[in-house]
Amino acid sequence: MRVLVTWGSKRGGTAAIGETIAHTLEDAGHDVIAVPARDAPDPRGFDAVIVGSALYASRWRASARRWVERHARDLTSIPTWMFSNAPLDAIADENASEPSRDVRSLMKRIGAVDHHRFDSSTDVCAWAKEIERELGLTRPSPPEELHGHSLVRLFEYGAYGWAICSMSFAVLMPLSRPDFAIVIHAITAPIAFALLARRYQSVDGARTPLAAAVMWTAMVAVLDVTLISAVVRPSFSLVGSVTAYWLPLALVFIASWSAGAVTEMLPVTSSDESRAIRA
Ligand SMILES: Cc1cc2nc3c(=O)[nH]c(=O)nc-3n(C[C@H](O)[C@H](O)[C@H](O)COP(=O)(O)O)c2cc1C
């Protein structure tokens, strides 16, 4: 059978795992191509794919992640096994075997057959032999549509966040001194977006924390100017104010990016699972 083995590696450790898998399959008589993900060919024409990466801050290397994303459609019809080289997670929790959030989303998206987490003591050949026994017998699982991946979902979260923040601004502005409303707004905006980022990153297929933070900050910037300053308070020059506009924008960006990045590193919990199903 024609098998593609590919990996994302920074310092060579994961490349060695990929090559061991490839040699094991070659020894069993298969026709194997083994290459880093940045040089990996189109998976069409292969009977099976094995793709893995080192974990850095609980994420796969971008080269491996992007290769899977780019070929996601083709991979839904090719049996695909995934692995993560995660020696530090194994030290932190010797039972850690679940894929990280980004890998979990990729697996669901392509209907991957299986995922294996390697630590320094795992027997790579044994896993490769398990795959060898299943080659030709296993079909990909049905792929799942990941709600978190849709841009509409990302916009929805941004709109919620903006509505919560601007409500405090719009209600307090006519009732109290503008300074007070501005301070409350500058405090509520990052808190609201940090909570939303925490929730958004728990949904399967969520965009990266940085992409979400950029999108939401841009939405707040545009919506604040067009709606708050034009409709609610036409006389107030929002863009000219550091404390009413630029500071909350900076805080929204920092809060949503950092809360999203921290959430992404946390293991998937059962409440995340049920949230992902409801989403
Ligand atoms: C900055 C940094 C972050 C890391 N994050 C993780 C992690 O989140 N989980 C883990 O198990 N290992 C983590 N590691 C360990 C690497 O995954 C490990 O060294 C791996 O063997 C590197 O593979 P490579 O040689 O293919 O790049 C991290 C290492 C570094 C330097």
The ligand as a MOL file (V3000), in Angstrom:
LIG
                    3D

  0  0  0     0  0            999 V3000
M  V30 BEGIN CTAB
M  V30 COUNTS 31 33 0 0 0
M  V30 BEGIN ATOM
M  V30 1 C 8.8340 26.3420 24.2390 0
M  V30 2 C 8.5000 24.8970 24.3460 0
M  V30 3 C 7.1700 24.5150 24.5870 0
M  V30 4 C 6.8300 23.1600 24.7220 0
M  V30 5 N 5.5450 22.8200 24.9860 0
M  V30 6 C 5.2370 21.5220 25.1980 0
M  V30 7 C 3.8910 21.1340 25.5310 0
M  V30 8 O 2.9820 21.9370 25.6130 0
M  V30 9 N 3.6510 19.8270 25.7640 0
M  V30 10 C 4.6310 18.8650 25.6690 0
M  V30 11 O 4.3570 17.7080 25.9300 0
M  V30 12 N 5.8930 19.1930 25.3050 0
M  V30 13 C 6.2210 20.4840 25.0790 0
M  V30 14 N 7.5010 20.8370 24.7380 0
M  V30 15 C 8.4960 19.7820 24.5260 0
M  V30 16 C 8.6460 19.4730 23.0420 0
M  V30 17 O 7.4260 19.0590 22.4950 0
M  V30 18 C 9.6650 18.3440 22.9360 0
M  V30 19 O 10.9320 18.8530 23.2400 0
M  V30 20 C 9.6670 17.6810 21.5780 0
M  V30 21 O 10.4690 16.5250 21.6290 0
M  V30 22 C 10.2000 18.6040 20.5110 0
M  V30 23 O 10.0450 17.9510 19.2850 0
M  V30 24 P 10.9120 18.3560 18.0140 0
M  V30 25 O 12.3430 17.9580 18.3540 0
M  V30 26 O 10.3550 17.5270 16.9150 0
M  V30 27 O 10.7760 19.8300 17.7770 0
M  V30 28 C 7.8390 22.1700 24.5920 0
M  V30 29 C 9.1760 22.5520 24.3300 0
M  V30 30 C 9.5030 23.9060 24.2080 0
M  V30 31 C 10.9340 24.2810 23.9370 0
M  V30 END ATOM
M  V30 BEGIN BOND
M  V30 1 1 1 2
M  V30 2 1 2 3
M  V30 3 2 2 30
M  V30 4 2 3 4
M  V30 5 1 4 5
M  V30 6 1 4 28
M  V30 7 2 5 6
M  V30 8 1 6 7
M  V30 9 1 6 13
M  V30 10 2 7 8
M  V30 11 1 7 9
M  V30 12 1 9 10
M  V30 13 2 10 11
M  V30 14 1 10 12
M  V30 15 2 12 13
M  V30 16 1 13 14
M  V30 17 1 14 15
M  V30 18 1 14 28
M  V30 19 1 15 16
M  V30 20 1 16 17
M  V30 21 1 16 18
M  V30 22 1 18 19
M  V30 23 1 18 20
M  V30 24 1 20 21
M  V30 25 1 20 22
M  V30 26 1 22 23
M  V30 27 1 23 24
M  V30 28 2 24 25
M  V30 29 1 24 26
M  V30 30 1 24 27
M  V30 31 2 28 29
M  V30 32 1 29 30
M  V30 33 1 30 31
M  V30 END BOND
M  V30 END CTAB
M  END
